[in-house]
Amino acid sequence: MQNETEFEVFVFDVGGQEMAFDVEHVSMVIERPEITPVPRSKKTVLGVMNLRGRIVPVVDLGMLLGVKVEKAEDEKIVVVNFEEIEVSFLVNRVKGVLRCNVSEVEKLSELDRFGEKCKGIIKKGEELIIYLNLEKTLGELIAVAEYSSEEVW
């Protein structure tokens, strides 16, 4: 049985910075497929992809977070599910699943670069991993679209 102070995150790289989502929200990782652009979509939305018959939006996570990203050869698509929302994020590299303890997470102030999209920093030895809040990240995408009366995808 897993200790209540332990949790698992899915770690990936965006713009040279390691980041993570809670592992229970990640449904799969795939090679970058053909992405169909969507006219008048937000700048952070690269387009949509056909994933086993489902149309899934592809979001540039680096652009969404304001991280400068150079195109990488081994880019991956991380497909996540949160409540009724299925979306995918383009990342530079996938590292894998990491088990953490709550004592390894340092909370940041609301004034940090990522705002509410970040739950804190995971400190694993010398590694520093940005622990992203998927709900707030998706919420910002949806809220901006609602505010501007444009479609999200």
DSSP file (Angstrom, degrees, kcal/mol; ACC not computed):
  #  RESIDUE AA STRUCTURE BP1 BP2  ACC     N-H-->O    O-->H-N    N-H-->O    O-->H-N    TCO  KAPPA ALPHA  PHI   PSI    X-CA   Y-CA   Z-CA
    1    1 A M              0   0    0      0, 0.0     2,-0.2     0, 0.0     0, 0.0   0.000 360.0 360.0 360.0 135.9    0.0    0.0    0.0
    2    2 A Q        -     0   0    0      1,-0.1     2,-0.1     2,-0.1     0, 0.0  -0.495 360.0-111.3 -75.0 135.9    1.3    3.4   -1.0
    3    3 A N    >   -     0   0    0     -2,-0.2     3,-1.8     1,-0.1    -1,-0.1  -0.379  22.7-124.7 -62.4 141.4    2.1    5.8    1.9
    4    4 A E  T 3  S+     0   0    0      1,-0.3    -1,-0.1    -2,-0.1    -2,-0.1   0.702 110.6  56.3 -65.2 -18.8   -0.3    8.8    2.1
    5    5 A T  T 3  S+     0   0    0     96,-0.1    97,-2.9     2,-0.0     2,-0.3   0.490  96.8  81.6 -90.2  -2.5    2.6   11.2    1.9
    6    6 A E  E <   +A  101   0A   0     -3,-1.8     2,-0.3    95,-0.2    95,-0.2  -0.760  52.1 164.9-103.2 149.9    3.9    9.7   -1.4
    7    7 A F  E     -A  100   0A   0     93,-2.2    93,-3.5    -2,-0.3     2,-0.4  -0.960  28.4-121.3-152.8 165.3    2.5   10.4   -4.9
    8    8 A E  E     -A   99   0A   0     -2,-0.3    15,-1.8    91,-0.2    16,-0.3  -0.912  21.7-170.3-117.4 142.5    3.6    9.8   -8.5
    9    9 A V  E     -AB  98  22A   0     89,-2.5    89,-2.8    -2,-0.4     2,-0.6  -0.909  23.9-126.5-126.3 155.9    4.2   12.4  -11.2
   10   10 A F  E     -AB  97  21A   0     11,-3.0    11,-1.6    -2,-0.3     2,-0.4  -0.920  31.9-152.9-102.6 117.5    4.9   12.1  -14.9
   11   11 A V  E     +AB  96  20A   0     85,-3.6    84,-2.4    -2,-0.6    85,-2.0  -0.754  23.4 156.6-102.6 137.2    8.1   14.0  -15.8
   12   12 A F  E     -AB  94  19A   0      7,-2.7     7,-3.2    -2,-0.4     2,-0.4  -0.910  35.5-111.1-147.6 171.4    8.9   15.6  -19.1
   13   13 A D  E     +AB  93  18A   0     80,-3.2    79,-2.2    -2,-0.3    80,-1.3  -0.924  25.4 176.1-115.4 132.8   11.0   18.3  -20.6
   14   14 A V  E >  S- B   0  17A   0      3,-2.4     3,-1.5    -2,-0.4    54,-0.1  -0.961  77.9 -17.4-133.6 116.4    9.8   21.6  -22.1
   15   15 A G  T 3  S-     0   0    0     -2,-0.4    53,-0.1     1,-0.3     3,-0.1   0.815 127.0 -52.8  61.4  32.3   12.5   24.1  -23.2
   16   16 A G  T 3  S+     0   0    0      1,-0.2     2,-0.5     0, 0.0    -1,-0.3   0.470 116.4 110.9  84.0   1.0   15.2   22.5  -21.2
   17   17 A Q  E <   -B   14   0A   0     -3,-1.5    -3,-2.4   112,-0.0     2,-0.3  -0.930  67.1-129.0-112.0 130.1   13.2   22.6  -17.9
   18   18 A E  E     +B   13   0A   0     -2,-0.5   112,-2.5   110,-0.4     2,-0.3  -0.601  34.8 173.8 -77.1 135.2   11.9   19.4  -16.3
   19   19 A M  E     -Bc  12 130A   0     -7,-3.2    -7,-2.7    -2,-0.3     2,-0.3  -0.869  11.5-157.1-135.3 166.5    8.2   19.6  -15.5
   20   20 A A  E     -Bc  11 131A   0    110,-2.2   112,-2.7    -2,-0.3     2,-0.3  -1.000  10.8-161.7-151.4 148.7    5.6   17.2  -14.2
   21   21 A F  E     -B   10   0A   0    -11,-1.6   -11,-3.0    -2,-0.3     2,-0.2  -0.842  49.4 -85.1-115.2 159.1    1.8   16.4  -14.1
   22   22 A D  E >   -B    9   0A   0    110,-0.3     3,-1.6    -2,-0.3     4,-0.4  -0.506  41.8-129.7 -61.4 133.1    0.1   14.1  -11.6
   23   23 A V  G >  S+     0   0    0    -15,-1.8     3,-1.2     1,-0.3    -1,-0.1   0.774  99.8  69.4 -62.9 -29.0    0.5   10.7  -13.2
   24   24 A E  G 3  S+     0   0    0    -16,-0.3    -1,-0.3     1,-0.3   -15,-0.1   0.697  97.6  53.1 -66.8 -15.9   -3.2    9.8  -12.8
   25   25 A H  G <  S+     0   0    0     -3,-1.6    56,-2.7    55,-0.1     2,-0.6   0.625  88.1  90.8 -91.0 -14.0   -4.2   12.4  -15.5
   26   26 A V  E <   +F   80   0B   0     -3,-1.2    54,-0.2    -4,-0.4     3,-0.1  -0.726  46.0 174.2 -88.0 119.1   -1.8   11.1  -18.1
   27   27 A S  E     -     0   0B   0     52,-2.6     2,-0.3    -2,-0.6    53,-0.2   0.810  60.4 -22.3 -94.7 -32.4   -3.4    8.6  -20.4
   28   28 A M  E     -F   79   0B   0     51,-1.4    51,-2.8     2,-0.0     2,-0.4  -0.989  45.5-133.8-168.1 164.6   -0.7    8.0  -23.0
   29   29 A V  E     +F   78   0B   0     -2,-0.3     2,-0.3    49,-0.2    49,-0.2  -0.997  30.8 175.2-126.0 132.0    2.4    9.3  -24.7
   30   30 A I  E     -F   77   0B   0     47,-2.4    47,-2.7    -2,-0.4     2,-0.0  -0.894  36.6 -93.4-132.9 163.1    2.7    9.1  -28.5
   31   31 A E  E     -F   76   0B   0     -2,-0.3    45,-0.2    45,-0.2    43,-0.1  -0.365  63.0 -82.4 -65.4 155.7    5.1   10.2  -31.2
   32   32 A R        -     0   0    0     43,-0.9    -1,-0.1    -2,-0.0     3,-0.1  -0.491  57.0-163.1 -65.5 118.2    4.2   13.6  -32.8
   33   33 A P        -     0   0    0      0, 0.0     2,-0.4     0, 0.0    -1,-0.0  -0.210  37.5 -65.9 -89.0-175.1    1.5   12.8  -35.4
   34   34 A E        -     0   0    0     16,-0.1     2,-0.5    -2,-0.1    16,-0.4  -0.618  54.8-151.8 -70.2 130.4    0.2   14.9  -38.2
   35   35 A I        -     0   0    0     -2,-0.4    14,-0.2    14,-0.1    -3,-0.0  -0.932   2.1-146.1-111.6 126.1   -1.4   18.0  -36.7
   36   36 A T  B     -G   48   0B   0     12,-3.0    12,-2.4    -2,-0.5    -2,-0.0  -0.813  20.9-127.9 -92.8 118.0   -4.2   19.7  -38.5
   37   37 A P        -     0   0    0      0, 0.0    10,-0.2     0, 0.0     9,-0.1  -0.299  15.1-142.9 -62.9 148.8   -4.3   23.5  -37.9
   38   38 A V    >   -     0   0    0      7,-0.3     3,-1.6     4,-0.1     7,-0.1  -0.965  20.7-120.6-115.5 117.3   -7.6   25.0  -36.8
   39   39 A P  T 3  S+     0   0    0      0, 0.0     3,-0.1     0, 0.0     8,-0.0  -0.251  92.7   8.9 -56.9 141.7   -8.4   28.4  -38.3
   40   40 A R  T 3  S+     0   0    0      1,-0.2   111,-0.2   110,-0.0     2,-0.1   0.662  93.4 142.5  62.4  20.8   -8.9   31.2  -35.7
   41   41 A S    <   -     0   0    0     -3,-1.6    -1,-0.2     1,-0.2   112,-0.1  -0.435  61.8 -80.4 -83.4 166.6   -7.7   29.0  -32.8
   42   42 A K    >   -     0   0    0    110,-0.6     3,-1.3   109,-0.3    -1,-0.2  -0.248  40.2-113.9 -61.2 153.7   -5.6   30.4  -29.9
   43   43 A K  T 3  S+     0   0    0      1,-0.3    -1,-0.1    -3,-0.1    17,-0.1   0.818 116.3  57.3 -60.2 -31.5   -1.9   30.8  -30.6
   44   44 A T  T 3  S+     0   0    0     19,-0.1    16,-3.4    15,-0.1     2,-0.8   0.667  89.6  84.0 -76.2 -15.4   -1.1   28.1  -28.0
   45   45 A V  E <   - H   0  59B   0     -3,-1.3    -7,-0.3    14,-0.2    14,-0.2  -0.800  58.2-170.8 -92.6 113.1   -3.3   25.5  -29.9
   46   46 A L  E     -     0   0B   0     12,-2.2     2,-0.3    -2,-0.8    -1,-0.2   0.785  53.1 -92.4 -71.6 -27.4   -1.2   24.0  -32.6
   47   47 A G  E     - H   0  58B   0     11,-1.1    11,-3.0   -10,-0.2     2,-0.3  -0.993  50.3 -58.6 150.2-151.7   -4.3   22.2  -34.1
   48   48 A V  E     -GH  36  57B   0    -12,-2.4   -12,-3.0    -2,-0.3     2,-0.3  -0.899  35.1-156.5-128.9 158.9   -6.0   18.9  -33.7
   49   49 A M  E     - H   0  56B   0      7,-2.3     7,-2.7    -2,-0.3     2,-0.8  -0.938  24.2-117.2-131.5 156.7   -5.0   15.3  -34.2
   50   50 A N  E     - H   0  55B   0    -16,-0.4     2,-0.7    -2,-0.3     5,-0.2  -0.854  32.0-175.9 -93.4 113.2   -7.0   12.1  -34.9
   51   51 A L  E >  S- H   0  54B   0      3,-3.5     3,-1.5    -2,-0.8    -2,-0.0  -0.857  71.4 -40.1-115.9  95.4   -6.4    9.8  -31.9
   52   52 A R  T 3  S-     0   0    0     -2,-0.7    -1,-0.1     1,-0.3     3,-0.1   0.887 124.2 -41.5  53.9  43.7   -8.1    6.5  -32.5
   53   53 A G  T 3  S+     0   0    0      1,-0.3     2,-0.4     0, 0.0    -1,-0.3   0.355 119.2 108.3  89.7  -5.9  -11.1    8.1  -34.1
   54   54 A R  E <   -H   51   0B   0     -3,-1.5    -3,-3.5     2,-0.0     2,-0.7  -0.856  67.6-131.3-104.3 140.4  -11.3   11.0  -31.6
   55   55 A I  E     -H   50   0B   0     -2,-0.4    -5,-0.2    -5,-0.2    -7,-0.0  -0.818  31.6-176.8 -90.5 119.2  -10.4   14.5  -32.4
   56   56 A V  E     -H   49   0B   0     -7,-2.7    -7,-2.3    -2,-0.7    31,-0.1  -0.964  23.9-122.9-122.6 129.3   -8.0   15.8  -29.7
   57   57 A P  E     -H   48   0B   0      0, 0.0    31,-2.2     0, 0.0     2,-0.5  -0.396  19.2-144.1 -68.0 146.8   -6.6   19.4  -29.5
   58   58 A V  E     -Hi  47  88B   0    -11,-3.0   -12,-2.2    29,-0.2   -11,-1.1  -0.966  16.0-164.6-115.5 119.6   -2.8   19.7  -29.4
   59   59 A V  E     -Hi  45  89B   0     29,-3.0    31,-2.7    -2,-0.5     2,-1.1  -0.861  23.1-128.9-108.5 136.5   -1.5   22.5  -27.2
   60   60 A D  E  >  - i   0  90B   0    -16,-3.4     4,-2.3    -2,-0.4     5,-0.2  -0.733  24.1-168.5 -80.1  99.9    2.0   23.9  -27.3
   61   61 A L  H  > S+     0   0    0     -2,-1.1     4,-2.1    29,-0.8     6,-0.2   0.861  82.2  55.7 -63.8 -37.1    2.8   23.7  -23.6
   62   62 A G  H  >>S+     0   0    0     28,-0.5     5,-3.1     1,-0.2     4,-0.8   0.933 110.6  44.3 -60.2 -46.3    6.0   25.8  -23.9
   63   63 A M  H >45S+     0   0    0      3,-0.2     3,-0.6     1,-0.2    -2,-0.2   0.904 111.4  53.9 -65.4 -41.1    4.1   28.7  -25.5
   64   64 A L  H 3<5S+     0   0    0     -4,-2.3    -1,-0.2     1,-0.2    -2,-0.2   0.876 115.2  40.2 -60.3 -38.1    1.2   28.3  -22.9
   65   65 A L  H 3<5S-     0   0    0     -4,-2.1    -1,-0.2    -5,-0.2    -2,-0.2   0.510 113.8-115.1 -90.3  -5.5    3.7   28.6  -20.1
   66   66 A G  T <<5 +     0   0    0     -4,-0.8     2,-0.5    -3,-0.6    -3,-0.2   0.815  65.6 145.8  76.0  29.9    5.9   31.3  -21.7
   67   67 A V      < -     0   0    0     -5,-3.1     2,-0.4    -6,-0.2    -1,-0.3  -0.874  53.0-121.9-103.2 129.9    8.9   29.1  -22.0
   68   68 A K        -     0   0    0     -2,-0.5     2,-0.4   -53,-0.1    -5,-0.0  -0.569  37.3-173.1 -71.8 124.9   11.2   29.5  -25.0
   69   69 A V        -     0   0    0     -2,-0.4     2,-0.4   -53,-0.1   -55,-0.0  -0.973  17.3-152.8-127.0 132.0   11.3   26.2  -26.8
   70   70 A E        -     0   0    0     -2,-0.4   -55,-0.2     1,-0.1     2,-0.0  -0.838  39.7 -96.4 -99.4 142.6   13.5   25.0  -29.7
   71   71 A K        -     0   0    0     -2,-0.4     2,-0.3     1,-0.1    -1,-0.1  -0.311  43.4-156.2 -59.0 133.0   12.1   22.3  -31.9
   72   72 A A    >   -     0   0    0      1,-0.1     3,-0.9    19,-0.1    -1,-0.1  -0.822  20.6-131.2-112.9 152.3   13.5   18.9  -30.9
   73   73 A E  T 3  S+     0   0    0     -2,-0.3    -1,-0.1     1,-0.2    -2,-0.0   0.861 105.9  46.8 -68.1 -36.0   13.8   15.8  -33.0
   74   74 A D  T 3  S+     0   0    0     18,-0.1    -1,-0.2   -43,-0.1    -3,-0.0  -0.142  78.1 159.8-103.6  39.1   12.2   13.5  -30.4
   75   75 A E    <   -     0   0    0     -3,-0.9   -43,-0.9    18,-0.1     2,-0.3  -0.280  20.6-161.5 -59.7 145.1    9.1   15.6  -29.6
   76   76 A K  E     -FJ  31  91B   0     15,-2.1    15,-2.5   -45,-0.2     2,-0.5  -0.847  17.2-129.7-126.5 162.5    6.3   13.7  -28.0
   77   77 A I  E     -FJ  30  90B   0    -47,-2.7   -47,-2.4    -2,-0.3     2,-0.6  -0.972  17.2-157.7-113.1 123.1    2.6   14.3  -27.4
   78   78 A V  E     -FJ  29  89B   0     11,-2.7    11,-2.4    -2,-0.5     2,-0.5  -0.909   9.0-154.0-103.1 116.8    1.4   13.7  -23.9
   79   79 A V  E     -FJ  28  88B   0    -51,-2.8   -52,-2.6    -2,-0.6   -51,-1.4  -0.798  17.0-175.8 -94.6 126.6   -2.4   13.0  -23.8
   80   80 A V  E     -FJ  26  87B   0      7,-3.1     7,-2.0    -2,-0.5     2,-0.4  -0.879  16.3-155.9-123.1 154.4   -4.1   14.0  -20.6
   81   81 A N  E     + J   0  86B   0    -56,-2.7     2,-0.4    -2,-0.3     5,-0.2  -0.998  13.2 174.0-128.3 128.7   -7.7   13.6  -19.2
   82   82 A F  E >   - J   0  85B   0      3,-2.6     3,-2.7    -2,-0.4     2,-0.2  -0.951  66.1 -50.2-137.3 117.2   -9.1   15.8  -16.5
   83   83 A E  T 3  S-     0   0    0     -2,-0.4     0, 0.0     1,-0.3     0, 0.0  -0.419 125.4 -19.5  52.9-118.3  -12.7   15.4  -15.6
   84   84 A E  T 3  S+     0   0    0     -2,-0.2     2,-0.5    -3,-0.1    -1,-0.3   0.317 117.5 101.3 -98.3   8.5  -14.5   15.5  -19.1
   85   85 A I  E <   - J   0  82B   0     -3,-2.7    -3,-2.6     2,-0.0     2,-0.5  -0.818  46.0-174.6-103.0 128.9  -11.6   17.2  -20.9
   86   86 A E  E     + J   0  81B   0     -2,-0.5     2,-0.3    -5,-0.2    -5,-0.2  -0.988  21.5 150.9-118.2 124.4   -9.2   15.3  -23.1
   87   87 A V  E     - J   0  80B   0     -7,-2.0    -7,-3.1    -2,-0.5     2,-0.4  -0.956  31.2-137.9-146.6 160.3   -6.3   17.4  -24.5
   88   88 A S  E     -iJ  58  79B   0    -31,-2.2   -29,-3.0    -2,-0.3     2,-0.4  -0.940   9.0-150.8-126.6 151.0   -2.7   16.8  -25.6
   89   89 A F  E     -iJ  59  78B   0    -11,-2.4   -11,-2.7    -2,-0.4     2,-0.5  -0.958  14.9-131.2-121.6 136.0    0.5   18.7  -25.0
   90   90 A L  E     +iJ  60  77B   0    -31,-2.7   -29,-0.8    -2,-0.4   -28,-0.5  -0.749  34.7 175.7 -83.0 125.9    3.5   19.0  -27.2
   91   91 A V  E     - J   0  76B   0    -15,-2.5   -15,-2.1    -2,-0.5   -77,-0.2  -0.883  35.6-129.2-128.1 161.2    6.7   18.4  -25.1
   92   92 A N  S    S-     0   0    0    -79,-2.2     2,-0.3    -2,-0.3   -78,-0.2   0.885  85.0  -5.4 -77.7 -39.7   10.4   18.1  -26.0
   93   93 A R  E     -A   13   0A   0    -80,-1.3   -80,-3.2   -18,-0.1     2,-0.5  -0.994  60.6-132.6-156.8 148.0   11.2   14.9  -24.2
   94   94 A V  E     +A   12   0A   0     -2,-0.3   -82,-0.3   -82,-0.2   -65,-0.0  -0.907  17.6 177.7-107.5 132.9    9.6   12.4  -21.9
   95   95 A K  E     -     0   0A   0    -84,-2.4     2,-0.3    -2,-0.5   -83,-0.2   0.827  39.4-127.9 -98.8 -43.9   11.5   11.2  -18.8
   96   96 A G  E     -A   11   0A   0    -85,-2.0   -85,-3.6     2,-0.0     2,-0.3  -0.873  41.5 -23.4 131.6-163.6    8.9    8.9  -17.2
   97   97 A V  E     -A   10   0A   0     -2,-0.3     2,-0.4   -87,-0.2   -87,-0.2  -0.701  51.5-170.1 -93.3 138.1    7.2    8.3  -13.8
   98   98 A L  E     -A    9   0A   0    -89,-2.8   -89,-2.5    -2,-0.3     2,-0.4  -0.993  17.0-138.2-130.5 130.8    8.8    9.5  -10.6
   99   99 A R  E     -A    8   0A   0     -2,-0.4     2,-0.3   -91,-0.2   -91,-0.2  -0.760  31.4-179.3 -88.2 132.0    7.7    8.7   -7.1
  100  100 A C  E     -A    7   0A   0    -93,-3.5   -93,-2.2    -2,-0.4     2,-0.4  -0.826  24.6-133.2-128.5 164.6    7.8   11.7   -4.7
  101  101 A N  E >   -A    6   0A   0     -2,-0.3     3,-2.5   -95,-0.2   -95,-0.2  -0.925  26.7-121.6-115.4 144.8    7.1   12.5   -1.1
  102  102 A V  G >  S+     0   0    0    -97,-2.9     3,-1.5    -2,-0.4   -96,-0.1   0.788 112.0  65.9 -57.3 -26.5    5.2   15.6   -0.1
  103  103 A S  G 3  S+     0   0    0      1,-0.3    -1,-0.3   -98,-0.2   -97,-0.1   0.677  93.5  61.1 -68.9 -15.7    8.2   16.8    1.9
  104  104 A E  G <  S+     0   0    0     -3,-2.5    19,-3.1    18,-0.0     2,-0.6   0.449  87.1  89.7 -88.7  -0.7   10.1   17.1   -1.5
  105  105 A V  E <   -D  122   0A   0     -3,-1.5     2,-0.6    -4,-0.2    17,-0.2  -0.865  59.5-163.8-102.6 123.5    7.6   19.7   -2.8
  106  106 A E  E     -D  121   0A   0     15,-2.9    15,-2.5    -2,-0.6     2,-0.1  -0.923  18.1-132.9-106.4 123.1    8.3   23.4   -2.0
  107  107 A K        -     0   0    0     -2,-0.6     2,-0.3    13,-0.2    13,-0.2  -0.412  19.0-147.2 -71.9 147.5    5.4   25.7   -2.5
  108  108 A L        -     0   0    0     11,-0.2    -1,-0.0    10,-0.2     2,-0.0  -0.772  21.3-100.2-112.4 160.4    6.0   28.9   -4.5
  109  109 A S    >   -     0   0    0     -2,-0.3     3,-1.7     1,-0.1     6,-0.2  -0.340  34.7-109.7 -72.7 161.7    4.4   32.3   -4.0
  110  110 A E  T 3  S+     0   0    0      1,-0.3    -1,-0.1     4,-0.1     6,-0.1   0.628 114.5  68.6 -65.7 -12.6    1.6   33.4   -6.4
  111  111 A L  T 3  S+     0   0    0      4,-0.1    -1,-0.3     3,-0.1     5,-0.0   0.469  74.3 114.7 -88.4  -1.1    4.1   35.8   -7.9
  112  112 A D  S X  S-     0   0    0     -3,-1.7     3,-1.3     1,-0.1     6,-0.1  -0.161  85.5 -94.4 -67.8 168.7    6.2   33.2   -9.5
  113  113 A R  T 3  S+     0   0    0      1,-0.3    -1,-0.1     2,-0.1    -3,-0.0   0.782 122.0  40.6 -54.2 -36.5    6.5   32.9  -13.3
  114  114 A F  T >  S-     0   0    0      1,-0.2     3,-1.8     2,-0.0    -1,-0.3   0.492  88.0-165.3 -98.2  -3.9    3.8   30.2  -13.7
  115  115 A G  G X   -     0   0    0     -3,-1.3     3,-1.4     1,-0.3    -1,-0.2  -0.249  68.3 -10.7  58.0-137.1    1.3   31.6  -11.2
  116  116 A E  G 3  S+     0   0    0      1,-0.3    -1,-0.3    -6,-0.1    20,-0.2   0.595 122.3  79.6 -72.9 -10.2   -1.5   29.2  -10.3
  117  117 A K  G <  S+     0   0    0     -3,-1.8    16,-3.3    19,-0.2     2,-0.5   0.601  87.4  69.3 -71.8  -8.6   -0.4   26.8  -13.0
  118  118 A C  E <   - E   0 132A   0     -3,-1.4    14,-0.3    14,-0.3   -10,-0.2  -0.944  57.3-170.5-116.4 126.9    2.4   25.6  -10.7
  119  119 A K  E     -     0   0A   0     12,-3.5     2,-0.3    -2,-0.5   -11,-0.2   0.713  64.7 -77.3 -81.6 -22.3    1.8   23.6   -7.5
  120  120 A G  E     - E   0 131A   0     11,-1.1    11,-2.8   -13,-0.2     2,-0.5  -0.966  54.4 -61.0 154.6-169.0    5.4   24.0   -6.5
  121  121 A I  E     -DE 106 130A   0    -15,-2.5   -15,-2.9    -2,-0.3     2,-0.6  -0.958  37.3-143.7-114.8 127.8    8.9   22.7   -7.1
  122  122 A I  E     -DE 105 129A   0      7,-3.2     7,-2.5    -2,-0.5     2,-0.7  -0.810  12.7-156.3 -89.8 125.6    9.8   19.1   -6.6
  123  123 A K  E     + E   0 128A   0    -19,-3.1     2,-0.6    -2,-0.6     5,-0.2  -0.903  18.2 171.4-106.4 109.7   13.3   18.7   -5.2
  124  124 A K  E >   - E   0 127A   0      3,-1.9     3,-2.4    -2,-0.7     2,-0.4  -0.889  67.0 -62.8-117.0  97.0   14.8   15.3   -6.0
  125  125 A G  T 3  S-     0   0    0     -2,-0.6     0, 0.0     1,-0.3     0, 0.0  -0.497 120.3 -15.9  62.7-121.4   18.5   15.4   -5.0
  126  126 A E  T 3  S+     0   0    0     -2,-0.4    -1,-0.3    -3,-0.1     2,-0.2   0.539 118.0 102.3 -89.0  -8.9   20.0   18.0   -7.3
  127  127 A E  E <   - E   0 124A   0     -3,-2.4    -3,-1.9     2,-0.0     2,-0.5  -0.541  53.5-162.6 -80.3 140.2   17.0   17.9   -9.7
  128  128 A L  E     - E   0 123A   0     -2,-0.2     2,-0.5    -5,-0.2  -110,-0.4  -0.991  10.6-173.3-120.8 121.9   14.4   20.7   -9.6
  129  129 A I  E     - E   0 122A   0     -7,-2.5    -7,-3.2    -2,-0.5     2,-0.6  -0.961  24.3-129.0-120.8 126.6   11.1   19.7  -11.3
  130  130 A I  E     -cE  19 121A   0   -112,-2.5  -110,-2.2    -2,-0.5     2,-0.9  -0.642  21.5-147.4 -75.4 120.1    8.3   22.2  -11.9
  131  131 A Y  E     -cE  20 120A   0    -11,-2.8   -12,-3.5    -2,-0.6   -11,-1.1  -0.793  18.4-152.8 -95.3 102.8    5.1   20.5  -10.6
  132  132 A L  E     - E   0 118A   0   -112,-2.7     2,-0.9    -2,-0.9  -110,-0.3  -0.464  13.4-134.0 -83.5 146.7    2.3   21.7  -12.8
  133  133 A N     >  -     0   0    0    -16,-3.3     4,-2.2     1,-0.2     5,-0.2  -0.863  17.2-167.0 -96.7 103.1   -1.4   22.1  -11.8
  134  134 A L  H  > S+     0   0    0     -2,-0.9     4,-2.8     1,-0.2     5,-0.3   0.878  84.4  55.9 -62.0 -39.8   -3.3   20.5  -14.7
  135  135 A E  H  > S+     0   0    0      1,-0.2     4,-2.5     2,-0.2    -1,-0.2   0.926 111.9  42.1 -59.7 -45.9   -6.6   21.8  -13.5
  136  136 A K  H  > S+     0   0    0    -20,-0.2     4,-2.1     2,-0.2    -1,-0.2   0.859 113.4  53.4 -70.6 -35.2   -5.4   25.5  -13.5
  137  137 A T  H  X S+     0   0    0     -4,-2.2     4,-1.5     2,-0.2    -2,-0.2   0.943 115.6  38.8 -64.5 -47.9   -3.5   25.0  -16.8
  138  138 A L  H  X S+     0   0    0     -4,-2.8     4,-2.3     1,-0.2     5,-0.2   0.885 113.2  57.4 -68.2 -38.6   -6.6   23.7  -18.5
  139  139 A G  H  X S+     0   0    0     -4,-2.5     4,-3.0    -5,-0.3    -2,-0.2   0.873 104.5  51.7 -60.0 -38.4   -8.8   26.2  -16.7
  140  140 A E  H  X S+     0   0    0     -4,-2.1     4,-2.4     2,-0.2     5,-0.2   0.904 108.5  51.2 -66.4 -40.5   -6.7   29.1  -18.0
  141  141 A L  H  X S+     0   0    0     -4,-1.5     4,-1.5     1,-0.2    -2,-0.2   0.935 116.0  41.1 -59.1 -46.7   -7.1   27.8  -21.6
  142  142 A I  H  X S+     0   0    0     -4,-2.3     4,-2.5     2,-0.2    -2,-0.2   0.908 114.0  51.8 -70.3 -43.0  -10.8   27.6  -21.2
  143  143 A A  H  X S+     0   0    0     -4,-3.0     4,-2.9     1,-0.2     5,-0.2   0.900 108.7  50.6 -63.0 -42.2  -11.2   30.9  -19.3
  144  144 A V  H  X S+     0   0    0     -4,-2.4     4,-2.1     1,-0.2     6,-0.3   0.908 111.9  48.2 -62.6 -40.9   -9.3   32.8  -21.9
  145  145 A A  H  <>S+     0   0    0     -4,-1.5     5,-1.7    -5,-0.2     4,-0.4   0.906 113.5  46.6 -66.5 -41.1  -11.4   31.4  -24.7
  146  146 A E  H ><5S+     0   0    0     -4,-2.5     3,-0.8     1,-0.2    -2,-0.2   0.912 112.2  50.7 -66.6 -41.4  -14.7   32.2  -22.8
  147  147 A Y  H 3<5S+     0   0    0     -4,-2.9    -2,-0.2     1,-0.3    -1,-0.2   0.889 115.7  41.1 -63.4 -39.6  -13.5   35.7  -22.0
  148  148 A S  T 3<5S-     0   0    0     -4,-2.1    -1,-0.3    -5,-0.2    -2,-0.2   0.448 107.7-126.9 -88.5   0.8  -12.6   36.4  -25.6
  149  149 A S  T < 5 +     0   0    0     -3,-0.8     2,-0.3    -4,-0.4    -3,-0.2   0.728  68.9 127.2  56.9  26.3  -15.8   34.6  -26.8
  150  150 A E      < -     0   0    0     -5,-1.7    -1,-0.2    -6,-0.3    -2,-0.1  -0.709  69.4 -96.5-102.3 160.6  -13.6   32.5  -29.1
  151  151 A E        -     0   0    0     -2,-0.3  -109,-0.3  -111,-0.2    -1,-0.1  -0.463  26.2-132.7 -71.2 149.6  -13.7   28.7  -29.2
  152  152 A V              0   0    0      1,-0.2  -110,-0.6    -2,-0.1    -1,-0.1   0.932 360.0 360.0 -68.4 -46.1  -11.0   27.0  -27.2
  153  153 A W              0   0    0   -112,-0.1    -1,-0.2   -96,-0.0  -112,-0.1   0.399 360.0 360.0-112.6 360.0   -9.9   24.6  -29.9
